[in-house]
Amino acid sequence: MTPSFPAPVRFPERYERGLQQLRQMEFRVIEGACAQTTEGYRSASIQARADEINAMIRDPEIKAIISTIVGKHEHLDTGGATFSFESLLLEVLGDVTFPIMTNVDIGHTFPSHVFPIGVDVELDATNGYHHTVREWGDTMIEFLTVVDERRKKIGLKQRADVHRDGDWHETFHCWIIEGDQLFLQLRSATKQDFPNRFDITAAGHLAAGETVRDGVREIHEELGIELTLDQLTALGVYEDVIETESFLDREFAHTYVYAYAGEPFTLESDEVADIVTVHRERFFALVAGEVASLDASSLVNEARYTLTKQQLVPHPDRYFQQVRIGIDGERHD
C-alpha cells in the first residue's frame, strides 16, 4: 500500500475497512511508509513515492500490485504523467512476471473505474465511459476462490493451478431457451480448452471476490446481451467435473435458464464463433446416448450443422440430467 493521496491519514476508518476487505479475501497487505505520511494534498513527494513503488516491485515478498492510480491531472499541463502506467511497467519490468490486479486511471475527473489486468482504456470526459484501446501482455493471471466439497471457502489460487490440482471452485452457467429450442454456443477455434466444440449458451468462472450476481457479466461478454440476475431463473448448484489428460476441472456450477426475448447477439469472436439452436428434447436424448446426432441452425448466419456427442464439451451425464430436470420445471438444488 503506497498511496499518492494521504487517504489513510485523512480517512482512517475507510482505510481500515478496505484493509479488512482485502484480508478477508486472504491477501496479505504490505504497507509502505507513504501510507501513513502526508505532505499537503499528497502523501509524500513524487520522488519518495517513485522510490517506494520501485522498491516494492523488486521486493520478493510482494506478489502483486492490487490497485494503482496514475494519470494526468486535468489542471496540470506539465505536472502530470503523460504516459500510461502499463507502458511504464513494461519498460521497468521487461519480461518479469508481475500481475497488476487492477489499474484505475482516472486523473481527478472521473468516478472510480476498475479495469481488468493489462488493459489500456480511453475515458470520455463528457459522458464518463471507457472503452478498451489496447491489451498488452501474453497472459492474464486470474485468481479463483478454492472451496471444499461443502462449498466452504479454503483460499485463493491461480486459475491454472486450480485446474492442475483439481480444486473445487465456483462458476456461472446460463442456458438460453425459446419454446422447445435450446441455444448452444460454438466455442472459438482459438480457445485453449475444447476449441470448436458446442457448449452451454454462456458460462464462466467466478473470480476471487465475485458473487453469482457478478457472473451474469458472462452473458454480455460472450453474447452481447445485457441481462441482470433477476431476469434469470435459478435451476440449482450442480457439480460439473471434466477431466482430461492436461487438467481436472471440478466446478460447483450456479446454473440458470433464460427465456429468450429476441435480443440481437453480438458475439465476442475470441470466445464464441457462433450461436445455434437445437431441439431441446433431442439434445438431451443426444447426451444420453439415445440418438446419434441432431441438426443445429445458426442464429447469426445461415450455417447449419449436424452435431454428435463428440462435438460437445464433455460435461458429465449427471450434470445434463440435472439441467434437463431444471429446465422442465422441477427445481433441483
VEXLO-512572 format. One record per residue (C-alpha): residue number from 1; residue in three letters; x, y, z. Coordinates in steps of 0.001 Angstrom, whole numbers, padded with zeros to 6 digits. Layout:
! VEXLO-512572
NODE    nr   rest        c1        c2        c3
NODE   NUM    ALA         X         Y         Z
...
//
This chain:
! VEXLO-512572
NODE    nr   rest        c1        c2        c3
NODE     1    MET    000000    000000    000000
NODE     2    THR    001654    003196   -001187
NODE     3    PRO   -000949    005908   -001851
NODE     4    SER   -000481    009160   -003749
NODE     5    PHE   -003255    010915   -001813
NODE     6    PRO   -002960    010644    002010
NODE     7    ALA   -006301    008864    002327
NODE     8    PRO   -005147    006535    005149
NODE     9    VAL   -004344    009599    007249
NODE    10    ARG   -007396    011647    006206
NODE    11    PHE   -009912    008779    006335
NODE    12    PRO   -008507    006130    008684
NODE    13    GLU   -011812    004311    009215
NODE    14    ARG   -012427    003898    005473
NODE    15    TYR   -008838    002811    005007
NODE    16    GLU   -009160    000178    007717
NODE    17    ARG   -012368   -001160    006151
NODE    18    GLY   -010540   -001517    002858
NODE    19    LEU   -007705   -003401    004534
NODE    20    GLN   -010185   -005701    006252
NODE    21    GLN   -011877   -006489    002940
NODE    22    LEU   -008550   -007413    001311
NODE    23    ARG   -007643   -009582    004287
NODE    24    GLN   -010999   -011350    004126
NODE    25    MET   -010048   -012221    000550
NODE    26    GLU   -006864   -013663    002072
NODE    27    PHE   -004479   -011068    000695
NODE    28    ARG   -001570   -010056    002917
NODE    29    VAL   -001281   -006284    002629
NODE    30    ILE    002168   -004706    002868
NODE    31    GLU    002091   -001005    003747
NODE    32    GLY    004778    001380    002553
NODE    33    ALA    005961    004354    004554
NODE    34    CYS    003880    006688    002361
NODE    35    ALA    000695    005078    003666
NODE    36    GLN    000973    006977    006945
NODE    37    THR    002513    010284    005856
NODE    38    THR    001056    013482    004477
NODE    39    GLU    002502    016406    002542
NODE    40    GLY   -000347    018743    001739
NODE    41    TYR   -002644    017178   -000855
NODE    42    ARG   -000302    014236   -001388
NODE    43    SER    001121    011555    000844
NODE    44    ALA    004771    012316    000070
NODE    45    SER    006962    013827   -002609
NODE    46    ILE    006903    012431   -006136
NODE    47    GLN    010442    011124   -005669
NODE    48    ALA    009608    009426   -002381
NODE    49    ARG    006577    007684   -003886
NODE    50    ALA    008502    006649   -007000
NODE    51    ASP    011301    005213   -004853
NODE    52    GLU    008805    003307   -002737
NODE    53    ILE    006893    001702   -005618
NODE    54    ASN    010160    000769   -007356
NODE    55    ALA    011320   -000909   -004158
NODE    56    MET    008015   -002753   -003855
NODE    57    ILE    008185   -004049   -007424
NODE    58    ARG    011579   -005562   -006651
NODE    59    ASP    010637   -006886   -003196
NODE    60    PRO    010351   -010719   -003423
NODE    61    GLU    007733   -010665   -000651
NODE    62    ILE    005331   -008655   -002807
NODE    63    LYS    003490   -010834   -005318
NODE    64    ALA    001106   -008373   -006976
NODE    65    ILE    000069   -004742   -007223
NODE    66    ILE   -003598   -004715   -006268
NODE    67    SER   -004588   -001205   -007331
NODE    68    THR   -002687    001735   -008716
NODE    69    ILE   -003853    005211   -009626
NODE    70    VAL   -001869    007129   -012175
NODE    71    GLY   -002793    009715   -014740
NODE    72    LYS   -002514    013327   -015795
NODE    73    HIS   -004312    015870   -013626
NODE    74    GLU   -006536    017888   -015946
NODE    75    HIS   -005366    021169   -014362
NODE    76    LEU   -001643    020471   -014736
NODE    77    ASP   -000346    020784   -018284
NODE    78    THR    003181    019742   -017389
NODE    79    GLY    002979    018261   -013905
NODE    80    GLY    001011    015115   -014567
NODE    81    ALA    002027    011783   -016013
NODE    82    THR    001818    011892   -019817
NODE    83    PHE    002435    008149   -020192
NODE    84    SER    000317    005161   -019257
NODE    85    PHE    001207    003123   -016200
NODE    86    GLU    001192   -000007   -018381
NODE    87    SER    003957    001433   -020578
NODE    88    LEU    005973    002390   -017511
NODE    89    LEU    005755   -001111   -016065
NODE    90    LEU    006687   -002759   -019337
NODE    91    GLU    009768   -000541   -019515
NODE    92    VAL    010758   -001127   -015885
NODE    93    LEU    009950   -004827   -015608
NODE    94    GLY    010725   -006114   -019094
NODE    95    ASP    009971   -009832   -019131
NODE    96    VAL    009457   -010118   -015371
NODE    97    THR    006103   -011680   -014478
NODE    98    PHE    004319   -009322   -012101
NODE    99    PRO    000495   -009255   -012056
NODE   100    ILE   -001287   -005912   -011859
NODE   101    MET   -004667   -006847   -010427
NODE   102    THR   -006440   -003623   -011338
NODE   103    ASN   -005469   -000338   -012900
NODE   104    VAL   -007502    002729   -012048
NODE   105    ASP   -006508    005564   -014372
NODE   106    ILE   -008922    008394   -013705
NODE   107    GLY   -006926    011578   -013099
NODE   108    HIS   -009257    013712   -010984
NODE   109    THR   -012191    013857   -013388
NODE   110    PHE   -013957    010520   -013180
NODE   111    PRO   -015649    008418   -010560
NODE   112    SER   -013665    005305   -009786
NODE   113    HIS   -013365    002815   -012648
NODE   114    VAL   -011779   -000610   -012225
NODE   115    PHE   -010261   -002249   -015282
NODE   116    PRO   -009017   -005794   -015944
NODE   117    ILE   -005360   -006697   -015851
NODE   118    GLY   -003268   -005345   -018688
NODE   119    VAL   -005842   -003198   -020442
NODE   120    ASP   -005326    000349   -021696
NODE   121    VAL   -008505    002402   -021665
NODE   122    GLU   -009669    005683   -023099
NODE   123    LEU   -012023    007765   -020974
NODE   124    ASP   -014685    010091   -022337
NODE   125    ALA   -014687    013268   -020221
NODE   126    THR   -018185    014253   -021319
NODE   127    ASN   -020076    011011   -020905
NODE   128    GLY   -017897    009323   -018289
NODE   129    TYR   -017494    005982   -020041
NODE   130    HIS   -014488    003968   -021149
NODE   131    HIS   -013582    001568   -023898
NODE   132    THR   -010660   -000732   -024481
NODE   133    VAL   -007845    000708   -026569
NODE   134    ARG   -005137   -001920   -026392
NODE   135    GLU   -004362   -005066   -024478
NODE   136    TRP   -000796   -005933   -023554
NODE   137    GLY    000946   -008945   -022140
NODE   138    ASP    000692   -012587   -023125
NODE   139    THR   -001366   -013818   -020201
NODE   140    MET   -003757   -012504   -017602
NODE   141    ILE   -003288   -014063   -014179
NODE   142    GLU   -006731   -014860   -012773
NODE   143    PHE   -007316   -015872   -009174
NODE   144    LEU   -010202   -018133   -008167
NODE   145    THR   -011673   -018914   -004756
NODE   146    VAL   -010967   -022528   -003849
NODE   147    VAL   -013697   -024302   -001848
NODE   148    ASP   -014098   -027730   -000264
NODE   149    GLU   -016722   -030392   -001007
NODE   150    ARG   -019244   -028462    001112
NODE   151    ARG   -018518   -025220   -000795
NODE   152    LYS   -016728   -023737    002198
NODE   153    LYS   -014016   -021278    001206
NODE   154    ILE   -010449   -022546    001590
NODE   155    GLY   -008387   -019810   -000042
NODE   156    LEU   -007299   -018234   -003327
NODE   157    LYS   -005349   -019812   -006151
NODE   158    GLN   -004344   -019009   -009707
NODE   159    ARG   -006798   -020451   -012234
NODE   160    ALA   -004171   -022584   -013973
NODE   161    ASP   -003150   -024125   -010646
NODE   162    VAL   -006774   -024800   -009712
NODE   163    HIS   -007268   -026810   -012903
NODE   164    ARG   -003910   -028536   -012496
NODE   165    ASP   -004652   -029623   -008940
NODE   166    GLY   -008354   -030392   -009384
NODE   167    ASP   -009559   -027944   -006727
NODE   168    TRP   -013263   -027290   -006331
NODE   169    HIS   -014318   -023784   -007381
NODE   170    GLU   -017489   -021955   -008410
NODE   171    THR   -018770   -020998   -011850
NODE   172    PHE   -021766   -019393   -013546
NODE   173    HIS   -023789   -021217   -016233
NODE   174    CYS   -026734   -019858   -018206
NODE   175    TRP   -028802   -021900   -020676
NODE   176    ILE   -030990   -019868   -023031
NODE   177    ILE   -034196   -021415   -024363
NODE   178    GLU   -037027   -020383   -026673
NODE   179    GLY   -040053   -022644   -026690
NODE   180    ASP   -038827   -026146   -027446
NODE   181    GLN   -035466   -024831   -028690
NODE   182    LEU   -032192   -024731   -026744
NODE   183    PHE   -029323   -022396   -027640
NODE   184    LEU   -025709   -023605   -027703
NODE   185    GLN   -022542   -021641   -028268
NODE   186    LEU   -019802   -022801   -030627
NODE   187    ARG   -016530   -022145   -028862
NODE   188    SER   -013930   -020189   -030802
NODE   189    ALA   -011152   -022025   -032617
NODE   190    THR   -008640   -020053   -030526
NODE   191    LYS   -009924   -021259   -027143
NODE   192    GLN   -007305   -023114   -025127
NODE   193    ASP   -009771   -025738   -023901
NODE   194    PHE   -012241   -027509   -026205
NODE   195    PRO   -011930   -025244   -029268
NODE   196    ASN   -014601   -025667   -031949
NODE   197    ARG   -016893   -027561   -029566
NODE   198    PHE   -020503   -026775   -028737
NODE   199    ASP   -021283   -025828   -025136
NODE   200    ILE   -023555   -024076   -022638
NODE   201    THR   -025035   -020860   -024043
NODE   202    ALA   -022926   -018684   -021721
NODE   203    ALA   -020666   -019666   -018841
NODE   204    GLY   -017589   -018610   -016936
NODE   205    HIS   -015621   -018760   -013712
NODE   206    LEU   -016369   -016636   -010665
NODE   207    ALA   -013114   -014836   -009953
NODE   208    ALA   -011875   -014255   -006411
NODE   209    GLY   -014211   -011917   -004548
NODE   210    GLU   -017060   -012281   -007057
NODE   211    THR   -020597   -013442   -006375
NODE   212    VAL   -023078   -015147   -008684
NODE   213    ARG   -024557   -011739   -009462
NODE   214    ASP   -021183   -010764   -010937
NODE   215    GLY   -021216   -013905   -013064
NODE   216    VAL   -024065   -012561   -015202
NODE   217    ARG   -021440   -010472   -016994
NODE   218    GLU   -020541   -013623   -018967
NODE   219    ILE   -023779   -013293   -020953
NODE   220    HIS   -022875   -009792   -022051
NODE   221    GLU   -019193   -010512   -022630
NODE   222    GLU   -019808   -013600   -024754
NODE   223    LEU   -023161   -012890   -026404
NODE   224    GLY   -023576   -009114   -026215
NODE   225    ILE   -026896   -009380   -024337
NODE   226    GLU   -027299   -007172   -021273
NODE   227    LEU   -029223   -009039   -018554
NODE   228    THR   -029488   -008950   -014777
NODE   229    LEU   -029620   -011905   -012414
NODE   230    ASP   -033243   -011090   -011633
NODE   231    GLN   -034182   -011838   -015259
NODE   232    LEU   -032853   -015392   -014975
NODE   233    THR   -034432   -018437   -013349
NODE   234    ALA   -032203   -020356   -010943
NODE   235    LEU   -032044   -024112   -011525
NODE   236    GLY   -029582   -025040   -008795
NODE   237    VAL   -025909   -025511   -007984
NODE   238    TYR   -024649   -028594   -009806
NODE   239    GLU   -021372   -030465   -009681
NODE   240    ASP   -019673   -030303   -013068
NODE   241    VAL   -016425   -032276   -013316
NODE   242    ILE   -014398   -032544   -016529
NODE   243    GLU   -011124   -034452   -016584
NODE   244    THR   -008660   -034571   -019470
NODE   245    GLU   -005011   -035526   -019768
NODE   246    SER   -003967   -031942   -019042
NODE   247    PHE   -006370   -030749   -016329
NODE   248    LEU   -009103   -031611   -013841
NODE   249    ASP   -011906   -029051   -013747
NODE   250    ARG   -014135   -029520   -010683
NODE   251    GLU   -016890   -026927   -010577
NODE   252    PHE   -019858   -026049   -008446
NODE   253    ALA   -021892   -024541   -011265
NODE   254    HIS   -024521   -021946   -010331
NODE   255    THR   -026904   -022811   -013143
NODE   256    TYR   -029647   -020601   -014600
NODE   257    VAL   -032048   -020571   -017523
NODE   258    TYR   -033256   -017567   -019515
NODE   259    ALA   -036267   -017426   -021821
NODE   260    TYR   -035032   -015678   -024949
NODE   261    ALA   -036840   -012432   -025751
NODE   262    GLY   -035446   -011741   -029223
NODE   263    GLU   -032368   -009724   -028252
NODE   264    PRO   -029732   -009433   -031024
NODE   265    PHE   -026486   -011309   -030488
NODE   266    THR   -023115   -009558   -030662
NODE   267    LEU   -020547   -012300   -030248
NODE   268    GLU   -017107   -011901   -028710
NODE   269    SER   -015162   -013577   -031516
NODE   270    ASP   -012259   -014607   -029290
NODE   271    GLU   -014723   -016575   -027158
NODE   272    VAL   -017690   -017571   -029300
NODE   273    ALA   -017738   -018429   -033012
NODE   274    ASP   -021498   -018978   -033370
NODE   275    ILE   -024793   -019429   -031534
NODE   276    VAL   -027003   -022278   -032717
NODE   277    THR   -030455   -023529   -031877
NODE   278    VAL   -031314   -027209   -031395
NODE   279    HIS   -034448   -029103   -030422
NODE   280    ARG   -034254   -029311   -026634
NODE   281    GLU   -035566   -032837   -026116
NODE   282    ARG   -033448   -034210   -028946
NODE   283    PHE   -030376   -032511   -027444
NODE   284    PHE   -030886   -034270   -024113
NODE   285    ALA   -031510   -037505   -025996
NODE   286    LEU   -028150   -036972   -027720
NODE   287    VAL   -026192   -036503   -024489
NODE   288    ALA   -027983   -039540   -023016
NODE   289    GLY   -026846   -041656   -025959
NODE   290    GLU   -030392   -042232   -027212
NODE   291    VAL   -029773   -040677   -030633
NODE   292    ALA   -026593   -040421   -032698
NODE   293    SER   -026930   -036854   -033969
NODE   294    LEU   -029144   -033795   -034221
NODE   295    ASP   -029493   -030790   -036502
NODE   296    ALA   -028457   -027293   -035437
NODE   297    SER   -029058   -023931   -037110
NODE   298    SER   -027089   -020732   -036580
NODE   299    LEU   -028865   -017718   -035112
NODE   300    VAL   -026326   -015243   -036516
NODE   301    ASN   -025802   -016530   -040061
NODE   302    GLU   -027152   -019222   -042380
NODE   303    ALA   -024849   -022011   -041183
NODE   304    ARG   -026269   -025459   -040466
NODE   305    TYR   -024605   -028246   -038520
NODE   306    THR   -025107   -031908   -037722
NODE   307    LEU   -023998   -032406   -034110
NODE   308    THR   -022752   -035586   -032467
NODE   309    LYS   -021967   -036034   -028787
NODE   310    GLN   -018247   -035932   -029607
NODE   311    GLN   -018672   -032328   -030768
NODE   312    LEU   -019912   -031205   -027344
NODE   313    VAL   -017829   -030135   -024364
NODE   314    PRO   -017826   -033331   -022226
NODE   315    HIS   -019861   -032313   -019206
NODE   316    PRO   -020863   -035345   -017101
NODE   317    ASP   -024155   -037114   -017765
NODE   318    ARG   -025402   -036264   -014280
NODE   319    TYR   -024955   -032551   -014956
NODE   320    PHE   -027002   -032740   -018164
NODE   321    GLN   -029697   -034709   -016339
NODE   322    GLN   -029976   -032029   -013660
NODE   323    VAL   -030165   -029271   -016258
NODE   324    ARG   -032920   -031149   -018096
NODE   325    ILE   -034927   -031598   -014897
NODE   326    GLY   -034468   -027944   -014011
NODE   327    ILE   -035495   -026635   -017401
NODE   328    ASP   -038539   -028899   -017439
NODE   329    GLY   -039734   -027058   -014359
NODE   330    GLU   -038547   -029106   -011403
NODE   331    ARG   -036134   -027191   -009174
NODE   332    HIS   -033114   -029304   -008239
NODE   333    ASP   -030527   -027842   -005801
//
